[in-house]
Amino acid sequence: MNKKRILAAGLTAVMTVTAAGVVPVSAEEQEKEKITFVLDWTPNTNHTGLYAAQSLGYFEEQGLEVEIVQPPEDGADALVASGKAQFGVSFQDTMAPGVAEIMRFPPQR
């Protein structure tokens, strides 16, 4: 019985010390991470989710400051590849034939 009490006291002490080290930080207190998101074209209905999340403050709640920009002439791929943007939307025209081929001949298990 004595061993159980010692073990319980030890676990309580460890949990108390661990919990004391965890201090929640509100979104206002933490520094926001700046993110650039490049669209694939001019803003349209395909981008509604991005603009809704920005308008409703979802990005801010997660500590993000998101700038949504239109792509340059060479597309979103170039900005993301160069490191000038963290995320981007691109065309899938080069990927579509490969996906179609996989759908036509699914991998065998």
C-alpha positions in Angstrom: 0.0 0.0 0.0 2.8 2.4 0.9 4.4 1.9 -2.6 1.2 2.9 -4.3 1.0 6.1 -2.3 4.6 7.0 -3.1 4.0 6.3 -6.8 0.8 8.3 -6.8 2.6 11.3 -5.1 5.4 11.0 -7.6 3.1 11.0 -10.6 1.1 13.9 -9.2 4.3 15.9 -8.7 5.5 15.2 -12.3 2.1 16.1 -13.8 2.0 19.3 -11.8 5.4 20.4 -12.9 4.6 19.5 -16.5 1.3 21.3 -16.5 2.9 24.4 -14.9 5.3 24.6 -17.9 2.5 24.7 -20.4 1.2 28.3 -20.8 -1.4 28.8 -23.5 -0.6 31.8 -25.8 -3.5 33.6 -27.4 -3.3 34.4 -31.2 -2.9 38.1 -30.3 0.1 37.4 -28.2 2.0 35.1 -30.5 3.9 36.5 -33.5 2.0 35.7 -36.7 3.8 33.6 -39.4 3.6 35.4 -42.7 2.5 33.2 -45.6 2.1 34.0 -49.2 -0.4 32.0 -51.2 -0.3 32.4 -55.0 -3.5 31.8 -57.0 -3.5 30.1 -60.4 -5.5 32.8 -62.1 -7.5 35.9 -61.1 -9.7 35.4 -58.1 -12.7 33.2 -58.9 -15.1 30.7 -57.3 -12.3 28.1 -57.1 -10.7 30.3 -54.4 -13.7 30.9 -52.3 -12.5 28.8 -49.4 -9.3 30.8 -49.2 -11.1 34.1 -49.1 -13.7 32.8 -46.7 -11.0 31.5 -44.3 -9.2 34.8 -44.4 -12.4 36.8 -43.9 -13.7 34.7 -41.1 -10.3 34.9 -39.3 -9.4 31.2 -39.5 -5.9 31.9 -40.6 -5.4 34.5 -37.8 -6.7 32.0 -35.2 -3.9 29.6 -36.3 -1.3 32.3 -36.0 -1.0 33.0 -39.7 -0.9 36.2 -41.6 -1.9 35.1 -45.1 -1.4 37.3 -48.2 -3.3 36.0 -51.2 -1.7 37.1 -54.5 -2.3 36.7 -58.2 0.3 34.8 -60.1 3.0 36.4 -62.3 3.2 35.6 -66.0 5.2 32.4 -65.4 2.7 31.1 -62.9 2.5 30.2 -59.2 5.0 27.3 -59.7 7.8 29.8 -60.3 7.1 31.8 -57.1 6.8 28.7 -54.9 9.9 27.1 -56.4 11.9 30.3 -55.9 10.8 30.6 -52.2 9.0 33.8 -52.7 5.7 32.1 -51.8 5.0 29.2 -49.5 1.9 27.9 -51.2 0.3 28.1 -54.6 -2.4 26.7 -56.8 -1.3 25.4 -60.2 -2.8 23.8 -63.3 -3.1 20.1 -63.4 -2.9 19.7 -67.2 0.4 17.8 -67.0 -0.8 15.5 -64.3 -4.2 14.7 -65.7 -3.0 12.2 -68.4 -1.1 10.3 -65.7 -4.1 10.1 -63.4 -6.3 9.0 -66.3 -3.8 6.2 -67.1 -3.8 5.0 -63.5 -7.6 5.1 -63.5 -7.6 3.1 -66.7 -5.1 0.5 -65.5 -5.2 0.5 -61.7 -2.2 -1.0 -59.9 -2.5 -4.7 -59.2 -2.2 -5.8 -55.6 
